[in-house]
Amino acid sequence: MDRDLLIHLPVILAVARCGGFAPAAADLGMSPSAVSHAVRAVEDRLDTPLFARTTRSVAMTEAGRAFIADIGPAFTEIAEAVERLRAARGRVTGVLRLNVPRVALQIAITPVLTELARRHPGLVVEIFSDDSLTDIVAGGFDAGVRLGGMIAQDMVALRLTPPFKVALVAGPSYVETHGVPQAIGDLAAHNCIGFRLLTSGGLYAWELQEAGEDVVVSVGGSVRVTDPTYAKELALAGTGIAYVFEPLVRRELEEGRLHWLLPENAIEEPGLFLYYPQRTSRAPKLRAFIETVRDVLRTG
């Protein structure tokens, strides 16, 4: 093995994972010029370009994608072997990279991270707030969080929450001014906070139930957001009606700061799940996270 080549391969993997030289440099604690030098050194020794550069972007070449696919698992196994050795001595270390939709952070992740930091102070958890359906394997993540119906069948899934309803909520000031819709059709006359899908760019149509059947309702209003947690804030401010997961607004509903509208028309989601590839399940950092999830969230 070419030792001069070997020492630069983690940099190649970081550039591929982070999507650029500058983010990889920040991730590795190196300067962008040092990252560029390492990439060039590998490409020169292989006599093959691994990345296509422009002034605005860095993308892997076909040869680069194949090379990353070949070496990535080997370096993952080495990193996990180091972690297992440290874990055997009572220390869980490393960086755990999680891909999590923003709405799940408040519902399930925050209490887990608080306890995890107490148990394993040497473990660093990087949370990537992401509402799109990212490929966690291609993105270099250890695990992700999604609704139960959105997880690929080849993934291992661990329940984080029970099933929950999706609630239409509004603040007292909005209800006092505009009244309460009595049926789904009444929503057309109300200011409904829209949701723009980041992946497709389309507007999300609200899914509701009527007479035991699922219905899809296109709504209109003065505000559209891409963050469901901000829709909650707008509802609290009296701006309009928000469509949100019930656990996200449970406290506000109990305190009377929000009203649940048309509860009989609410659909039920299967709940949030942690998911990860089978091959990563032996990694001590992921096992430590899973154990903490089970203890804090009582998932069994």
C-alpha positions in Angstrom: 0.0 0.0 0.0 1.2 3.5 -0.9 1.4 5.1 2.5 1.5 8.6 1.1 -1.8 7.9 -0.7 -3.3 6.2 2.4 -3.0 9.2 4.7 -4.9 11.4 2.3 -7.9 9.1 1.8 -9.9 10.4 4.8 -9.7 13.8 3.2 -11.2 12.4 0.0 -14.0 10.8 1.9 -14.7 14.1 3.7 -14.9 16.1 0.5 -17.3 13.5 -0.9 -19.4 13.5 2.2 -19.5 17.3 2.7 -19.9 18.2 -0.9 -17.0 20.6 -1.2 -13.5 21.6 -0.1 -14.4 24.4 2.3 -17.0 22.3 4.3 -14.6 19.4 4.4 -11.9 21.6 5.7 -14.2 22.8 8.5 -15.3 19.3 9.2 -11.6 18.1 9.5 -10.2 21.2 11.2 -7.9 21.8 8.2 -7.4 24.7 5.9 -9.1 24.6 2.4 -5.7 24.8 0.8 -4.5 21.7 2.7 -7.7 19.8 1.7 -7.1 20.9 -2.0 -3.5 19.7 -1.7 -4.5 16.3 -0.4 -7.1 15.8 -3.1 -4.6 16.8 -5.8 -2.0 14.4 -4.3 -4.4 11.5 -4.5 -5.6 12.3 -8.0 -2.0 12.7 -9.2 -1.0 9.3 -7.7 -4.1 7.6 -9.2 -3.7 9.6 -12.4 -7.5 10.0 -12.3 -9.7 13.1 -11.5 -12.0 12.2 -8.6 -13.8 15.6 -8.4 -14.9 18.0 -11.1 -14.3 21.6 -9.9 -15.9 24.8 -11.0 -15.7 28.2 -9.4 -19.0 27.5 -7.6 -19.2 23.8 -7.0 -17.4 20.5 -6.5 -18.9 17.3 -7.8 -17.6 13.7 -8.0 -16.6 12.3 -11.3 -17.9 8.8 -12.3 -14.4 7.4 -11.3 -14.6 9.3 -8.0 -18.0 7.8 -7.1 -16.8 4.3 -7.9 -13.6 4.9 -5.8 -15.6 6.3 -2.8 -18.0 3.3 -3.0 -15.0 1.0 -2.8 -13.0 2.6 0.0 -15.8 4.0 2.1 -16.9 0.8 3.8 -13.3 -0.1 4.7 -12.7 3.2 6.4 -16.0 2.9 8.2 -15.0 -0.5 9.5 -11.6 0.9 10.7 -13.4 3.7 12.5 -15.8 1.4 14.1 -13.0 -1.0 15.3 -11.3 2.0 17.0 -14.6 2.9 18.6 -15.2 -0.6 19.8 -11.8 -0.7 21.4 -12.4 2.5 23.2 -15.9 1.4 24.2 -14.4 -1.7 25.7 -12.3 0.5 28.0 -15.5 2.4 29.1 -15.2 5.3 26.6 -17.7 5.9 23.8 -16.1 8.5 21.5 -16.3 9.7 17.9 -18.9 11.7 15.9 -22.5 10.5 15.5 -24.1 12.1 12.5 -27.9 12.2 12.5 -30.3 13.4 9.8 -33.4 14.7 11.5 -36.5 16.7 10.4 -36.8 19.9 12.4 -40.2 18.9 13.9 -38.7 15.7 15.4 -36.0 17.7 17.3 -38.5 19.0 19.9 -40.7 16.0 20.0 -38.1 13.3 20.5 -34.4 14.2 20.2 -33.7 17.0 22.7 -34.3 14.9 25.9 -32.2 12.0 24.4 -29.3 14.4 23.7 -29.4 15.8 27.2 -29.1 12.3 28.8 -26.5 11.2 26.2 -24.2 14.1 27.0 -24.3 13.1 30.7 -23.6 9.4 30.0 -21.0 9.8 27.2 -19.3 13.2 27.4 -16.7 12.1 24.8 -19.3 11.5 22.1 -20.1 14.3 19.7 -23.5 14.3 18.0 -24.0 16.3 14.8 -27.6 17.0 14.0 -28.4 17.9 10.4 -31.9 19.4 10.4 -33.4 18.2 7.1 -37.0 17.9 6.1 -36.3 16.3 2.7 -36.0 12.6 2.1 -32.2 12.4 2.1 -30.4 9.2 1.4 -28.6 8.8 4.8 -26.1 6.2 3.4 -25.0 8.4 0.5 -25.0 11.4 2.8 -22.6 9.7 5.2 -25.0 9.7 8.2 -25.1 7.1 10.9 -28.8 7.2 11.3 -31.9 9.3 10.5 -35.4 10.1 11.9 -38.5 9.9 9.8 -42.2 9.0 9.9 -42.8 5.3 9.8 -44.2 5.2 6.3 -41.2 6.9 4.8 -38.5 4.4 5.7 -36.9 2.0 3.2 -37.5 -1.6 3.9 -33.8 -2.5 4.0 -33.3 -0.2 7.0 -33.5 -1.2 10.7 -36.2 0.9 12.4 -36.6 1.8 16.1 -39.8 3.5 17.3 -39.3 6.9 19.0 -42.9 7.9 19.6 -46.3 6.4 19.6 -48.7 7.2 16.7 -50.0 10.7 16.8 -52.6 12.9 15.3 -52.0 15.9 12.9 -53.8 18.9 14.4 -55.3 22.0 12.9 -54.5 24.7 15.5 -55.1 28.4 15.9 -54.5 31.0 18.7 -57.3 32.5 20.8 -57.0 35.8 19.1 -57.5 34.3 15.7 -60.6 32.3 16.8 -62.1 35.4 18.5 -61.8 37.4 15.2 -62.5 34.7 12.6 -64.5 32.1 14.4 -64.1 28.3 14.3 -64.6 26.3 11.1 -67.4 23.8 11.6 -66.5 21.5 8.6 -63.6 20.9 6.2 -65.3 23.1 3.6 -65.2 26.1 5.9 -61.3 26.2 5.7 -61.6 27.9 2.3 -62.8 31.0 4.2 -59.9 31.0 6.7 -56.3 32.1 6.6 -54.4 28.8 6.5 -50.7 28.8 6.9 -49.3 27.0 3.9 -46.3 24.6 3.8 -43.8 24.6 0.9 -42.1 21.2 0.3 -38.3 21.7 0.1 -37.8 18.6 -2.1 -40.3 19.1 -4.8 -41.0 22.8 -4.3 -44.7 22.1 -4.4 -47.3 23.3 -1.8 -48.4 20.6 0.6 -52.1 19.8 0.5 -53.6 19.1 4.0 -54.6 15.5 4.6 -57.7 15.1 6.7 -60.5 12.6 7.3 -64.1 12.9 6.6 -66.7 10.1 7.2 -63.9 7.6 7.7 -62.3 8.5 4.3 -59.0 10.3 3.7 -59.4 13.6 1.9 -56.8 16.0 0.5 -57.5 19.7 0.9 -55.7 22.5 -0.9 -55.7 25.6 1.4 -54.9 29.2 0.9 -53.6 32.0 3.1 -51.3 35.0 3.6 -48.2 33.0 4.7 -46.3 30.0 3.5 -43.4 28.4 5.4 -40.9 25.6 5.0 -40.5 25.0 8.7 -43.4 23.4 10.6 -42.2 24.7 13.9 -42.5 28.3 12.5 -46.1 27.5 11.5 -46.7 26.8 15.2 -45.3 30.2 16.1 -47.5 31.9 13.6 -50.5 30.2 15.0 -49.6 31.3 18.5 -49.3 34.8 17.2 -52.8 34.7 15.8 -51.8 34.8 12.2 -53.8 31.9 11.0 -54.5 28.1 11.2 -51.5 25.8 11.2 -51.3 22.1 10.3 -48.9 20.5 12.8 -48.1 17.2 14.6 -50.0 17.2 17.8 -47.0 16.4 20.1 -45.4 19.6 18.9 -48.3 21.7 20.3 -49.4 19.5 23.1 -48.3 21.8 25.9 -49.9 24.9 24.2 -53.2 23.0 23.8 -53.2 22.0 27.4 -52.4 25.6 28.5 -55.1 27.1 26.2 -52.6 29.0 24.1 -53.8 27.2 21.1 -57.2 25.7 20.1 -57.5 22.4 18.2 -59.9 22.9 15.3 -61.9 20.1 13.6 -60.3 17.4 15.8 -62.8 14.8 14.4 -61.2 15.3 11.0 -57.6 14.7 12.1 -55.6 11.9 10.5 -53.2 9.7 12.5 -49.5 9.3 11.6 -47.6 6.1 12.5 -45.1 8.0 14.6 -41.4 8.9 14.4 -38.7 6.2 14.0 -35.0 6.2 14.2 -33.6 4.2 11.2 -30.1 3.0 10.2 -28.4 0.4 7.9 -27.9 -3.0 9.5 -24.1 -2.7 9.0 -23.8 0.3 11.3 -25.7 -1.4 14.2 -22.4 -2.6 15.8 -20.9 0.9 16.1 -20.6 1.8 19.8 -21.6 5.4 19.2 -24.9 4.3 17.6 -25.5 1.6 20.2 -25.0 4.2 23.0 -27.5 6.5 21.3 -30.0 3.6 20.9 -29.7 2.6 24.5 -30.3 6.2 25.6 -33.3 6.4 23.3 -34.8 3.3 24.9 -34.2 4.5 28.5 -35.4 8.1 27.9 -38.3 7.5 25.6 -39.3 4.1 27.0 -39.3 2.5 23.5 -38.6 -1.0 24.9 
